């Protein structure tokens, strides 16, 4: 398993959009993304200027029903 990078929330959102999600809505600093084909898969990303911790990123990837490898491919 590849190591997770420490990245900004904007890059996470961009990767999820490339993975088939769309930005459903944003309330304050919380962006809610929904999968286009599987609308029951929903992910919330906290949008701020700090990097997302690895543990939080791991939970986001799990919520998105992706593997770490799939997510890393979406980042590139």
N, CA, C and O atoms as CSV, one atom per row, in Angstrom:
chain,resi,resn,atom,element,x,y,z
A,1,UNK,N,N,0.844,-1.178,0.000
A,1,UNK,CA,C,0.000,0.000,0.000
A,1,UNK,C,C,0.886,1.236,0.000
A,1,UNK,O,O,1.860,1.320,0.747
A,2,UNK,N,N,0.532,2.193,-0.849
A,2,UNK,CA,C,1.293,3.426,-0.938
A,2,UNK,C,C,0.995,4.321,0.252
A,2,UNK,O,O,-0.080,4.249,0.848
A,3,UNK,N,N,1.954,5.158,0.588
A,3,UNK,CA,C,1.785,6.097,1.686
A,3,UNK,C,C,0.927,7.271,1.225
A,3,UNK,O,O,1.057,7.746,0.096
A,4,UNK,N,N,0.062,7.727,2.105
A,4,UNK,CA,C,-0.796,8.861,1.769
A,4,UNK,C,C,-0.027,10.168,1.898
A,4,UNK,O,O,0.716,10.356,2.861
A,5,UNK,N,N,-0.196,11.066,0.946
A,5,UNK,CA,C,0.448,12.370,1.054
A,5,UNK,C,C,-0.367,13.287,1.964
A,5,UNK,O,O,-1.533,13.016,2.251
A,6,UNK,N,N,0.244,14.349,2.403
A,6,UNK,CA,C,-0.467,15.397,3.137
A,6,UNK,C,C,-0.790,16.461,2.100
A,6,UNK,O,O,0.114,17.073,1.531
A,7,UNK,N,N,-2.088,16.684,1.849
A,7,UNK,CA,C,-2.486,17.591,0.776
A,7,UNK,C,C,-3.574,18.548,1.227
A,7,UNK,O,O,-4.202,18.360,2.269
A,8,UNK,N,N,-3.781,19.572,0.425
A,8,UNK,CA,C,-4.805,20.583,0.695
A,8,UNK,C,C,-6.188,20.042,0.308
A,8,UNK,O,O,-6.294,19.182,-0.567
A,9,UNK,N,N,-7.233,20.536,0.950
A,9,UNK,CA,C,-8.596,20.091,0.646
A,9,UNK,C,C,-8.988,20.281,-0.818
A,9,UNK,O,O,-9.714,19.452,-1.365
A,10,UNK,N,N,-8.531,21.341,-1.456
A,10,UNK,CA,C,-8.874,21.603,-2.858
A,10,UNK,C,C,-8.402,20.458,-3.755
A,10,UNK,O,O,-9.111,20.068,-4.683
A,11,UNK,N,N,-7.212,19.918,-3.485
A,11,UNK,CA,C,-6.703,18.799,-4.288
A,11,UNK,C,C,-7.532,17.539,-4.058
A,11,UNK,O,O,-7.744,16.755,-4.983
A,12,UNK,N,N,-8.000,17.344,-2.831
A,12,UNK,CA,C,-8.852,16.189,-2.526
A,12,UNK,C,C,-10.161,16.301,-3.301
A,12,UNK,O,O,-10.608,15.334,-3.917
A,13,UNK,N,N,-10.768,17.472,-3.270
A,13,UNK,CA,C,-12.032,17.693,-3.980
A,13,UNK,C,C,-11.840,17.495,-5.478
A,13,UNK,O,O,-12.664,16.848,-6.124
A,14,UNK,N,N,-10.765,18.042,-6.039
A,14,UNK,CA,C,-10.488,17.876,-7.471
A,14,UNK,C,C,-10.325,16.398,-7.836
A,14,UNK,O,O,-10.827,15.955,-8.868
A,15,UNK,N,N,-9.626,15.639,-6.992
A,15,UNK,CA,C,-9.428,14.210,-7.252
A,15,UNK,C,C,-10.760,13.464,-7.199
A,15,UNK,O,O,-11.021,12.601,-8.037
A,16,UNK,N,N,-11.598,13.791,-6.224
A,16,UNK,CA,C,-12.896,13.124,-6.120
A,16,UNK,C,C,-13.783,13.457,-7.315
A,16,UNK,O,O,-14.523,12.596,-7.792
A,17,UNK,N,N,-13.719,14.678,-7.797
A,17,UNK,CA,C,-14.494,15.060,-8.981
A,17,UNK,C,C,-14.023,14.249,-10.193
A,17,UNK,O,O,-14.843,13.793,-10.990
A,18,UNK,N,N,-12.713,14.069,-10.332
A,18,UNK,CA,C,-12.189,13.224,-11.416
A,18,UNK,C,C,-12.641,11.773,-11.242
A,18,UNK,O,O,-12.725,11.025,-12.216
A,19,UNK,N,N,-12.929,11.381,-10.008
A,19,UNK,CA,C,-13.360,10.017,-9.717
A,19,UNK,C,C,-14.857,9.800,-9.827
A,19,UNK,O,O,-15.353,8.742,-9.440
A,20,UNK,N,N,-15.584,10.773,-10.344
A,20,UNK,CA,C,-17.011,10.577,-10.576
A,20,UNK,C,C,-17.929,11.274,-9.591
A,20,UNK,O,O,-19.140,11.056,-9.624
A,21,UNK,N,N,-17.390,12.102,-8.720
A,21,UNK,CA,C,-18.211,12.843,-7.769
A,21,UNK,C,C,-18.523,14.229,-8.323
A,21,UNK,O,O,-17.852,14.706,-9.238
A,22,UNK,N,N,-19.535,14.863,-7.766
A,22,UNK,CA,C,-19.804,16.265,-8.072
A,22,UNK,C,C,-20.081,16.991,-6.765
A,22,UNK,O,O,-20.498,16.385,-5.777
A,23,UNK,N,N,-19.846,18.284,-6.774
A,23,UNK,CA,C,-20.071,19.098,-5.578
A,23,UNK,C,C,-21.566,19.343,-5.449
A,23,UNK,O,O,-22.143,20.123,-6.207
A,24,UNK,N,N,-22.183,18.680,-4.496
A,24,UNK,CA,C,-23.629,18.801,-4.283
A,24,UNK,C,C,-23.955,20.153,-3.669
A,24,UNK,O,O,-24.833,20.868,-4.152
A,25,UNK,N,N,-23.247,20.499,-2.608
A,25,UNK,CA,C,-23.403,21.818,-1.995
A,25,UNK,C,C,-22.277,22.051,-0.998
A,25,UNK,O,O,-21.552,21.134,-0.613
A,26,UNK,N,N,-22.157,23.296,-0.601
A,26,UNK,CA,C,-21.176,23.649,0.420
A,26,UNK,C,C,-21.863,24.545,1.432
A,26,UNK,O,O,-22.486,25.546,1.077
A,27,UNK,N,N,-21.741,24.173,2.689
A,27,UNK,CA,C,-22.284,24.968,3.782
A,27,UNK,C,C,-21.123,25.367,4.669
A,27,UNK,O,O,-20.507,24.523,5.319
A,28,UNK,N,N,-20.827,26.653,4.694
A,28,UNK,CA,C,-19.687,27.113,5.477
A,28,UNK,C,C,-18.413,26.501,4.938
A,28,UNK,O,O,-18.086,26.663,3.762
A,29,UNK,N,N,-17.690,25.796,5.801
A,29,UNK,CA,C,-16.422,25.201,5.387
A,29,UNK,C,C,-16.551,23.710,5.060
A,29,UNK,O,O,-15.537,23.021,4.944
A,30,UNK,N,N,-17.759,23.208,4.912
A,30,UNK,CA,C,-17.972,21.797,4.612
A,30,UNK,C,C,-18.504,21.634,3.189
A,30,UNK,O,O,-19.594,22.106,2.866
A,31,UNK,N,N,-17.720,20.958,2.343
A,31,UNK,CA,C,-18.143,20.665,0.974
A,31,UNK,C,C,-18.706,19.249,0.941
A,31,UNK,O,O,-18.077,18.310,1.430
A,32,UNK,N,N,-19.882,19.106,0.368
A,32,UNK,CA,C,-20.544,17.803,0.289
A,32,UNK,C,C,-20.516,17.330,-1.157
A,32,UNK,O,O,-21.062,17.987,-2.043
A,33,UNK,N,N,-19.875,16.186,-1.393
A,33,UNK,CA,C,-19.773,15.616,-2.728
A,33,UNK,C,C,-20.590,14.335,-2.802
A,33,UNK,O,O,-20.653,13.568,-1.842
A,34,UNK,N,N,-21.218,14.113,-3.957
A,34,UNK,CA,C,-22.053,12.936,-4.177
A,34,UNK,C,C,-21.574,12.256,-5.457
A,34,UNK,O,O,-21.239,12.924,-6.435
A,35,UNK,N,N,-21.545,10.926,-5.443
A,35,UNK,CA,C,-21.120,10.180,-6.628
A,35,UNK,C,C,-22.215,10.244,-7.691
A,35,UNK,O,O,-23.399,10.112,-7.380
A,36,UNK,N,N,-21.815,10.448,-8.941
A,36,UNK,CA,C,-22.782,10.596,-10.039
A,36,UNK,C,C,-23.560,9.312,-10.319
A,36,UNK,O,O,-24.761,9.369,-10.586
A,37,UNK,N,N,-22.904,8.164,-10.264
A,37,UNK,CA,C,-23.560,6.904,-10.603
A,37,UNK,C,C,-24.166,6.242,-9.368
A,37,UNK,O,O,-25.227,5.623,-9.449
A,38,UNK,N,N,-23.496,6.372,-8.233
A,38,UNK,CA,C,-23.972,5.770,-6.984
A,38,UNK,C,C,-24.286,6.898,-5.996
A,38,UNK,O,O,-23.453,7.219,-5.149
A,39,UNK,N,N,-25.473,7.503,-6.093
A,39,UNK,CA,C,-25.781,8.674,-5.257
A,39,UNK,C,C,-25.833,8.397,-3.758
A,39,UNK,O,O,-25.886,9.334,-2.962
A,40,UNK,N,N,-25.820,7.123,-3.362
A,40,UNK,CA,C,-25.791,6.817,-1.933
A,40,UNK,C,C,-24.387,6.982,-1.355
A,40,UNK,O,O,-24.213,6.929,-0.138
A,41,UNK,N,N,-23.380,7.181,-2.214
A,41,UNK,CA,C,-22.016,7.434,-1.741
A,41,UNK,C,C,-21.825,8.939,-1.642
A,41,UNK,O,O,-21.790,9.646,-2.649
A,42,UNK,N,N,-21.702,9.413,-0.411
A,42,UNK,CA,C,-21.554,10.848,-0.143
A,42,UNK,C,C,-20.315,11.064,0.706
A,42,UNK,O,O,-20.009,10.278,1.603
A,43,UNK,N,N,-19.609,12.144,0.406
A,43,UNK,CA,C,-18.369,12.453,1.107
A,43,UNK,C,C,-18.405,13.916,1.523
A,43,UNK,O,O,-18.794,14.782,0.739
A,44,UNK,N,N,-18.000,14.188,2.753
A,44,UNK,CA,C,-17.881,15.555,3.236
A,44,UNK,C,C,-16.408,15.872,3.429
A,44,UNK,O,O,-15.677,15.124,4.078
A,45,UNK,N,N,-15.981,17.001,2.852
A,45,UNK,CA,C,-14.594,17.444,2.975
A,45,UNK,C,C,-14.599,18.814,3.638
A,45,UNK,O,O,-15.297,19.725,3.192
A,46,UNK,N,N,-13.824,18.956,4.697
A,46,UNK,CA,C,-13.679,20.234,5.382
A,46,UNK,C,C,-12.739,21.109,4.557
A,46,UNK,O,O,-11.587,20.740,4.327
A,47,UNK,N,N,-13.225,22.262,4.114
A,47,UNK,CA,C,-12.450,23.149,3.245
A,47,UNK,C,C,-11.857,24.274,4.084
A,47,UNK,O,O,-12.577,25.110,4.630
A,48,UNK,N,N,-10.532,24.278,4.175
A,48,UNK,CA,C,-9.809,25.330,4.881
A,48,UNK,C,C,-8.424,25.420,4.270
A,48,UNK,O,O,-8.136,24.705,3.310
A,49,UNK,N,N,-7.567,26.264,4.789
A,49,UNK,CA,C,-6.254,26.473,4.178
A,49,UNK,C,C,-5.199,25.483,4.667
A,49,UNK,O,O,-4.099,25.436,4.116
A,50,UNK,N,N,-5.510,24.703,5.677
A,50,UNK,CA,C,-4.538,23.751,6.231
A,50,UNK,C,C,-4.546,22.445,5.435
A,50,UNK,O,O,-5.505,22.140,4.725
A,51,UNK,N,N,-3.458,21.683,5.567
A,51,UNK,CA,C,-3.395,20.351,4.972
A,51,UNK,C,C,-4.344,19.416,5.713
A,51,UNK,O,O,-4.601,19.588,6.904
A,52,UNK,N,N,-4.855,18.432,4.994
A,52,UNK,CA,C,-5.711,17.424,5.609
A,52,UNK,C,C,-4.811,16.356,6.231
A,52,UNK,O,O,-3.946,15.815,5.543
A,53,UNK,N,N,-4.991,16.042,7.508
A,53,UNK,CA,C,-4.182,14.995,8.142
A,53,UNK,C,C,-4.389,13.637,7.460
A,53,UNK,O,O,-5.451,13.376,6.895
A,54,UNK,N,N,-3.379,12.789,7.518
A,54,UNK,CA,C,-3.431,11.481,6.846
A,54,UNK,C,C,-4.608,10.628,7.327
A,54,UNK,O,O,-5.258,9.956,6.527
A,55,UNK,N,N,-4.875,10.654,8.617
A,55,UNK,CA,C,-5.987,9.864,9.148
A,55,UNK,C,C,-7.328,10.327,8.605
A,55,UNK,O,O,-8.186,9.508,8.278
A,56,UNK,N,N,-7.510,11.627,8.509
A,56,UNK,CA,C,-8.745,12.187,7.952
A,56,UNK,C,C,-8.856,11.845,6.477
A,56,UNK,O,O,-9.933,11.496,5.994
A,57,UNK,N,N,-7.740,11.944,5.760
A,57,UNK,CA,C,-7.733,11.609,4.337
A,57,UNK,C,C,-8.091,10.137,4.131
A,57,UNK,O,O,-8.801,9.796,3.186
A,58,UNK,N,N,-7.606,9.278,5.002
A,58,UNK,CA,C,-7.925,7.852,4.910
A,58,UNK,C,C,-9.427,7.622,5.074
A,58,UNK,O,O,-10.007,6.795,4.371
A,59,UNK,N,N,-10.053,8.343,5.991
A,59,UNK,CA,C,-11.505,8.219,6.201
A,59,UNK,C,C,-12.285,8.745,4.993
A,59,UNK,O,O,-13.304,8.168,4.612
A,60,UNK,N,N,-11.809,9.831,4.395
A,60,UNK,CA,C,-12.462,10.380,3.201
A,60,UNK,C,C,-12.407,9.355,2.069
A,60,UNK,O,O,-13.398,9.140,1.371
A,61,UNK,N,N,-11.249,8.729,1.893
A,61,UNK,CA,C,-11.085,7.718,0.845
A,61,UNK,C,C,-12.028,6.544,1.102
A,61,UNK,O,O,-12.639,6.022,0.169
A,62,UNK,N,N,-12.147,6.133,2.349
A,62,UNK,CA,C,-13.045,5.025,2.701
A,62,UNK,C,C,-14.504,5.415,2.440
A,62,UNK,O,O,-15.272,4.611,1.912
A,63,UNK,N,N,-14.889,6.643,2.807
A,63,UNK,CA,C,-16.252,7.113,2.548
A,63,UNK,C,C,-16.553,7.132,1.057
A,63,UNK,O,O,-17.680,6.868,0.637
A,64,UNK,N,N,-15.535,7.447,0.260
A,64,UNK,CA,C,-15.705,7.531,-1.193
A,64,UNK,C,C,-15.698,6.156,-1.852
A,64,UNK,O,O,-15.849,6.056,-3.070
A,65,UNK,N,N,-15.523,5.094,-1.061
A,65,UNK,CA,C,-15.498,3.723,-1.558
A,65,UNK,C,C,-14.371,3.530,-2.576
A,65,UNK,O,O,-14.549,2.874,-3.602
A,66,UNK,N,N,-13.206,4.118,-2.270
A,66,UNK,CA,C,-12.014,4.004,-3.110
A,66,UNK,C,C,-10.909,3.310,-2.325
A,66,UNK,O,O,-10.935,3.273,-1.095
A,67,UNK,N,N,-9.947,2.766,-3.044
A,67,UNK,CA,C,-8.735,2.282,-2.394
A,67,UNK,C,C,-7.725,3.425,-2.391
A,67,UNK,O,O,-7.887,4.410,-3.113
A,68,UNK,N,N,-6.695,3.289,-1.585
A,68,UNK,CA,C,-5.646,4.312,-1.545
A,68,UNK,C,C,-5.002,4.433,-2.919
A,68,UNK,O,O,-4.726,5.541,-3.379
A,69,UNK,N,N,-4.762,3.303,-3.577
A,69,UNK,CA,C,-4.132,3.313,-4.895
A,69,UNK,C,C,-5.004,4.042,-5.915
A,69,UNK,O,O,-4.500,4.831,-6.715
A,70,UNK,N,N,-6.320,3.777,-5.887
A,70,UNK,CA,C,-7.234,4.466,-6.808
A,70,UNK,C,C,-7.216,5.970,-6.556
A,70,UNK,O,O,-7.201,6.763,-7.497
A,71,UNK,N,N,-7.217,6.356,-5.284
A,71,UNK,CA,C,-7.205,7.780,-4.958
A,71,UNK,C,C,-5.911,8.437,-5.425
A,71,UNK,O,O,-5.938,9.540,-5.971
A,72,UNK,N,N,-4.783,7.770,-5.214
A,72,UNK,CA,C,-3.498,8.332,-5.641
A,72,UNK,C,C,-3.446,8.499,-7.153
A,72,UNK,O,O,-2.841,9.453,-7.642
A,73,UNK,N,N,-4.066,7.595,-7.903
A,73,UNK,CA,C,-4.135,7.747,-9.358
A,73,UNK,C,C,-4.966,8.965,-9.735
A,73,UNK,O,O,-4.643,9.663,-10.696
A,74,UNK,N,N,-6.030,9.224,-8.988
A,74,UNK,CA,C,-6.876,10.389,-9.269
A,74,UNK,C,C,-6.153,11.696,-8.971
A,74,UNK,O,O,-6.467,12.726,-9.567
A,75,UNK,N,N,-5.195,11.664,-8.061
A,75,UNK,CA,C,-4.423,12.872,-7.743
A,75,UNK,C,C,-3.510,13.280,-8.892
A,75,UNK,O,O,-3.226,14.465,-9.069
A,76,UNK,N,N,-3.053,12.310,-9.670
A,76,UNK,CA,C,-2.090,12.599,-10.745
A,76,UNK,C,C,-2.750,12.968,-12.035
A,76,UNK,O,O,-2.066,13.236,-13.023
